[in-house]
Amino acid sequence: MIPARTRHTVAIVGAGAAGTLTAIQLCETATRRRTPLDLVLVDPAPEVGRGTAYATPDPRHRLNVPAGGMSCYPDEPGHFTRWLCRHGEPTVTGADFATRYRFGAYLADTLGQAIVRAQGVVGVRRLRVRAESCTGAPDGRVELHLADGGRVTADSAVLATGPAGSPGDWAPPALRASARFVAAPWVPGALDGPRADGADVLLVGTGLTAVDLALTLDRPGRTVHAVSRNGLLPQPHALTPAGTMPAPEDLGSSLAELRRAVYRHISRAVRTHGDWRPALDSLRPHTTRLWHSLTPDERAQFLKEEGARWNTHRHRMAPATAESLTRRRTARRLRVYAGRIVGVNVGEGEGVVGAGGEGAAGRSGPGGVPARSGPAGVPVRSGQGGILTVSLSDGRRIRAGWVIDCTGPGPRLDDPLWRSLFDSGAAVPGPLGMGVATGDGRLLDARGRAERPLFTLGAPRRGELWETTAIPEIRVQAAALAEELLAPLTRPARAGRRPRRRPVDAHGLALSTHAEAAAAYRTGLDRVLKVRAAAQDAFERAVTLDPGFALGHAALALVGHECGADVDVPRALADAQRSAHERADERERSFVDVVTRRIHGDDGDGALLRHLEAHPADALALATAVPTIAFSGINDLDDAYALRLVERTSPVYDGHWFPTSLLAFLRQEEGRYGEAGELAHRALAAEPASGHAVHALAHVHYESGAHKTGRDWLDGWVSGQGRGAVHRAHFSWHVALHELALDDTAAVRKRWFAQLAPGRVTGVRALVDSGSLLWRARLSGSWRGRLPAADVLGTVAQEVVERPATAFTALHAAVALAAAGDLAALRRLRDHAAGADAVQREIIVPLCEAFAALVEERFHDAARGLDALLPDLRRVGGSAAQREVVEETLLYALVAGGRCDAARRLLDARLDRQQAPRDRRMLAGLPA
């Protein structure tokens, strides 16, 4: 009988930032790999994600790293910024400094989402109790003993306990014994006493903890004193980052050489950028390597001589925080000293004047003895302990009602759990007595061995890594830890067993997933190839069924980026990359790379062509490459090359309707309308819902002047098979073009309101189709009364209109802005185009100027500018039918400017191309 497989259990002690990040990575990695796992979170805190650092609700307490550097994921830097945008801060950027409380909420929400996605694979238990000791189990596992008497047995345990508390050994015994000494300021209730009265406060330490408390405890009439050995406050971040620079290639092999190299590097940064920060930031990825390169004596010397200066420059505060402190120092409500505390005397405290000259303890409640709280929130009265007079090493005496320890974490981990491990020899202090000794995060025992499956990350590894307390370092450790913990659980294929046959897509390409997810992916791919709606839904179902399906995530990212689908594109792309790394074949990894490059603008076209050379049967890649209607295609892909691409790949599809549809569209682009129509009908006979074939036939009818036939056929398709088309508005636009050419004014207006008006169409589709149709109707006299162009613009993001990414979008933005008469926005669009790519500089800039002249009724200037652009207009992309709006605007400018002979010549040329009742009517109406 085969024994049942036992699920692997991982216990995480600590649910602050480090524990939460580890839990997120374990949940998501196990889910992608479909690895069963039980996860136990052990922490008495009421909420996950907050710990000590992110539990403060004070809105003045801000992160010390910009939002762009605080993502939970090392490979997805914008995740936190996007979360803030979705949760009430839509204008936030990666350079902003969020509150610490918001970041705690982000950690908790991200873990919650990971747990939801992991259902069925990862089971999560949350135990709100303290772990007090840890012992080994006979079977090699570990056993956690809890404060409530319970036990947790786990295959491995992660001790994410955060930094050690301050030892407080700097404080004289008389101070430690005083009820007015706050040894742990972040313990709930510890600051109730200082908040309850106006007595002066002395903060011992001038680091980031002291900065936060100086803001929290500030009030009119109070002086907040702060003292440390060096008297240095953290440096602020720059209001505007000065840029980046690479780290020096050679930083030396000794502390002396390293010191000289770093100071030279900082001098270069000041000369180049006017700021020292880029130099220090460039060292961050190399800090651990540099730390390891020093001998133990050199590390101790660095801590003694450079440690304080490093910390104040490396761990900086937000600019707004620095400004607040500056105002308080200017008002002398915050005073900072350099020195050591050498003695403390206790006075009675009633009416005693502090060093700042204000009454420190005389501002009391009824009877002068208001209730206050001691270090652990225990109520005391002001008469207990009185005013403290603190003597500094420089002879200065400071009188304060409260002294608060802000010296930061100590070197030794000293809670009951760690003491049990140190006492049993299962753990030993780390280098220089800081934290705990580890080997790549695994605890080492007294013999230097990693006998037990015990791991840690973050602050406990400080002696080993030095820089290990910030989120950017902890998230990398969390990801590596998840990889290490789950690697042994990946079951290798049994020797001799035949590999399982993978499912395939509709064109025979293997898919690295299971049958159910493959079926959903095939549905999504089919909808993309037909230009049908709900492809996104099918791809989302595929990755829900299999979160490790790289191709499904990549397809989602692609339709979000190229088709405007409601997809979190960076998240989908990151999931695709993670999944491709873990489980994908060469073809799938290549496609993920293609999508990555297209989204990041990094040689996406070249990568796509190389991918198709190697994998010609990849229909999604072919659809992406050839610009018809679904995707933007390859930039600067001329018709001949596109034709060769389709012809070269067609044989592998064995007569399938999809490449036939693409070929039909490319033939009509060549002007071979008969052949294009024949190909389109052949494709439609095989698949009546083929959007590409319908699009090709729509162009054939329009360009050949078969307006009645085209209108009737396409109107029937839009009302039938076209109801499910993802770009139905574009097909409606094609029908409206036929109605416009037929001079059927009533039909144009009816179709616009029924199928193209704002609300029915939004975004770029509204800009390209609805806006251009309105303008063309107005130019030809087919639209009377108010022109609702501003309504169309209202459905499009301002950034898309005034700062478009492509010349094609920019052309239609200029059309819509001219229709709305918005000269100011036209000029902003022109200014953007002047700094964009060559096509926008050379085509869109003069186009905006010509449209502006038209709005200002400078018809001669408008006509001259538009006429000069017609020969090169093809460079903006799109179809001839779409670019024709510029020619029609030229015709209007010629007529309005009285240049009827030129207008007649242009109308004659148009009628030679295709017969249209509208053009014949306009020609007949021209004065002799």
Secondary structure, 3 states (H helix, E strand, C coil): CCCCCCCEEEEEECCCHHHHHHHHHHHHHHHHHCCCEEEEEECCCCCCCCCCCCCCCCCCCECCCCHHHCCCCCCCCCHHHHHHHHCCCCCCCCCCCCEHHHHHHHHHHHHHHHHHHCCCCEEEEEECCCEEEEEECCCCCEEEEECCCCEEEECEEEECCCCCCCCCCCCCHHHHCCCCEECCCCCCCCCHHHHHCCCCEEEECCCHHHHHHHHHHCCCCCCEEEEECCCCCCCECCCCCCCCCCCCCCCCCCHHHHHHHHHHHHHHHHHHHCCCHHHHHHHHHHHHHHHHHCCHHHHHHHHHHCHHHHHHHHCCECHHHHHHHHHHHHCCCEEEEECCEEEEEECCCCCCECCCCCECCCCCCHHHCCEEECCCCCEEECCCCCCEEEEECCCCEEEECEEEECCCCCCCCCCHHHHHHHHHCCCCECHHHCCECEECCEECCCCCCCCCCEEECCHHHHHHHCCCCCHHHHHHHHHHHHHHHHHHHCCCCCCCCCCCCCCECCCCCECCCCHHHHHHHHHHHHHHHHCECCHHHHHHHHHHHCCCCHHHHHHHHHHHHHHCCCCCHHHHHHHHHHHHHHCCCHHHHHHHHHHHHHHHCCCHHHHHHHHHHHCCCCHHHHHHHCCCCCCCCCCCCCHHHHHHHHHHHHHHHCCCHHHHHHHHHHHHHCCCHHHHHHHHHHHHHHCCCCHHHHHHHHHHHHHCCCHHHHHHHHHHHHHCHHHHECCHHHHHHHHHHHHHHCCCHHHHHHHHHHHHCECCECHHHHHHHHHHHHHHHHHCCCCCCCCCHHHHHCCCCHHHHHCCCCHHHHHHHHHHHHHHCCHHHHHHHHHHHHCCCHHHHHHHHHHHHHHHHHHCCCHHHHHHHHHHHHHHHHHHCCCHHHHHHHHHHHHHHHHHCCCHHHHHHHHHHHHHHCCCHHHHHHHHCCCC
